[in-house]
Amino acid sequence: MKNFTYPVYKLSATSREIKLIYTGFLIFVAVGMLTIGLYQFKRIGATYDLVVAYYRGGELVQEMAYPKTFTQLLETTHFHAFIMGISFLTLAHLFIATSLGPRVKWSFLGLAFFSSQADIAGPWLIRYLSPAFALLQLASWLAMWLGYGALILLPLYEMWGKGWEQPTGERKGKKRYPD
């Protein structure tokens, strides 16, 4: 973590050992994202009506769903707020250490952060305010896939792919590429 304190720290310039550790973490997060995606689309459903039925009660594919209780939503929110916060913090640190421009970095970081907030708030809004918030829930899932996908894949590409051009400070205009 000390490396992140250096203003010019870049993933492409880190040691192979650190790259392997970061890659292992990114693989764990990718598996977590894949399993939540499968849960979202297989257990809840990827349509407006199915999302509404899952949180407000109603008929799901082949079963009846009861409305989510306050306690059920509280338990889910508690877990998601902690795990998503820690995941976002760690992924954001890795993502900031890429050579992407600030606008791209902040766009993906904002997308991941705000879609996570919408994902946490969505079930409460659907259950207690209006079923129309199911559209927000579906949009937050899509945005999370895009945002977190970038926070996982772009650092991997920077560490192991060709990477982006990186100034070496040797001569103006000369660029170096990572190993």
C-alpha positions in Angstrom: 0.0 0.0 0.0 3.0 2.3 0.5 3.3 2.5 -3.3 0.0 4.4 -3.5 1.5 7.3 -1.6 3.8 8.1 -4.5 2.2 10.6 -6.9 3.5 9.0 -10.0 2.9 5.3 -9.0 1.6 3.3 -12.0 0.5 -0.3 -12.1 2.6 -1.0 -15.3 5.8 -0.1 -13.4 5.2 -2.3 -10.4 7.0 -5.6 -9.6 5.8 -8.9 -10.9 5.0 -10.1 -7.4 2.8 -7.1 -6.7 1.1 -7.6 -10.1 0.3 -11.2 -9.2 -1.2 -10.2 -5.8 -3.3 -7.4 -7.5 -4.3 -9.9 -10.2 -5.5 -12.4 -7.6 -7.6 -9.8 -5.9 -9.1 -8.7 -9.2 -10.0 -12.3 -10.1 -11.7 -12.7 -6.7 -13.7 -9.5 -7.4 -14.6 -10.6 -10.9 -15.9 -14.0 -9.6 -17.9 -12.0 -7.0 -19.4 -9.8 -9.7 -20.2 -12.8 -11.9 -22.0 -14.6 -9.1 -24.0 -11.5 -8.1 -24.9 -11.1 -11.8 -26.1 -14.7 -12.0 -28.1 -14.1 -8.8 -29.6 -10.9 -10.2 -30.7 -12.4 -13.4 -31.6 -16.0 -12.4 -33.1 -15.4 -8.9 -34.5 -11.9 -9.2 -35.0 -11.5 -12.9 -33.9 -8.9 -15.5 -37.3 -7.4 -16.3 -39.3 -4.6 -14.6 -42.1 -7.0 -13.6 -39.8 -9.6 -12.0 -37.8 -7.0 -10.1 -41.1 -5.5 -8.7 -42.4 -9.0 -7.8 -39.1 -9.9 -6.0 -39.2 -6.8 -3.7 -42.9 -6.1 -3.4 -44.2 -9.6 -3.7 -45.9 -11.4 -6.5 -45.4 -14.2 -8.9 -41.9 -15.0 -10.0 -41.1 -17.5 -12.8 -42.3 -20.6 -11.0 -42.9 -19.5 -7.4 -44.6 -16.9 -5.3 -42.5 -14.2 -3.7 -43.6 -12.4 -0.5 -42.8 -8.7 -0.1 -39.3 -8.2 1.4 -39.6 -7.2 5.0 -37.9 -4.2 6.6 -35.5 -6.6 8.4 -34.6 -8.5 5.2 -33.8 -5.2 3.4 -31.8 -4.0 6.4 -29.7 -7.2 6.5 -29.0 -7.0 2.7 -28.2 -3.2 3.0 -25.9 -3.8 5.9 -23.9 -6.5 4.1 -23.8 -4.7 0.7 -22.8 -1.3 2.2 -19.7 -2.8 3.8 -18.6 -5.2 1.1 -19.3 -2.7 -1.7 -17.5 0.0 0.1 -14.4 -2.0 0.7 -14.4 -3.4 -2.8 -14.9 0.1 -4.3 -12.1 1.5 -2.1 -9.6 -1.1 -3.2 -10.6 -1.1 -6.9 -10.5 2.7 -7.0 -6.9 2.6 -5.7 -5.8 0.2 -8.3 -7.7 2.1 -11.0 -6.2 5.4 -10.1 -2.8 3.9 -10.6 -3.5 3.3 -14.3 -2.2 5.7 -16.9 -5.7 6.6 -18.1 -6.5 10.3 -18.2 -8.3 12.0 -15.2 -11.6 12.4 -17.1 -11.8 8.7 -17.9 -10.8 7.7 -14.4 -13.3 9.9 -12.7 -16.0 8.9 -15.2 -15.6 5.2 -14.4 -15.1 5.8 -10.7 -18.3 7.9 -10.6 -20.2 5.3 -12.5 -19.2 2.6 -10.1 -19.8 4.6 -7.0 -23.2 6.1 -7.9 -24.5 2.9 -9.4 -23.6 1.1 -6.1 -25.5 3.7 -4.2 -28.5 3.3 -6.5 -28.2 -0.5 -6.1 -28.3 -0.2 -2.3 -31.2 2.3 -2.3 -33.2 0.6 -5.1 -34.8 -2.2 -3.1 -36.0 0.3 -0.4 -37.4 2.6 -3.0 -39.2 -0.2 -4.9 -40.6 -1.7 -1.7 -41.7 1.4 0.1 -42.2 4.2 -2.4 -43.0 3.0 -5.9 -42.6 0.0 -8.2 -41.3 2.5 -10.8 -37.9 2.4 -9.0 -37.4 -1.1 -10.5 -36.2 0.8 -13.6 -33.6 2.5 -11.4 -32.6 -0.9 -10.0 -32.1 -2.4 -13.5 -30.2 0.7 -14.7 -28.0 0.5 -11.6 -27.1 -3.2 -12.3 -26.1 -2.3 -15.9 -24.1 0.7 -14.7 -22.4 -1.4 -12.0 -21.4 -4.0 -14.7 -19.9 -1.3 -16.8 -18.2 0.6 -14.0 -16.9 -2.3 -12.0 -16.0 -4.1 -15.3 -13.7 -1.2 -16.1 -12.3 -1.0 -12.6 -11.3 -4.7 -12.9 -10.3 -5.1 -16.6 -8.4 -1.9 -17.3 -5.9 -2.4 -14.4 -5.4 -6.0 -15.6 -4.7 -4.7 -19.1 -2.4 -2.1 -17.7 -0.4 -4.7 -15.7 -0.3 -7.5 -18.2 -1.3 -6.1 -21.6 0.5 -3.6 -23.7 -0.6 -0.8 -21.4 -0.9 2.8 -22.4 1.9 5.1 -23.3 3.8 6.3 -20.3 6.2 9.2 -20.2 9.7 8.2 -18.9 10.9 11.8 -18.3 13.9 11.1 -20.5 13.1 13.1 -23.6 10.1 15.1 -24.5 7.8 13.1 -26.7 9.5 9.8 -26.1 7.2 7.1 -24.6 8.0 3.8 -22.9 5.8 0.7 -22.8 5.6 -1.7 -19.9 7.2 -5.1 -20.1 
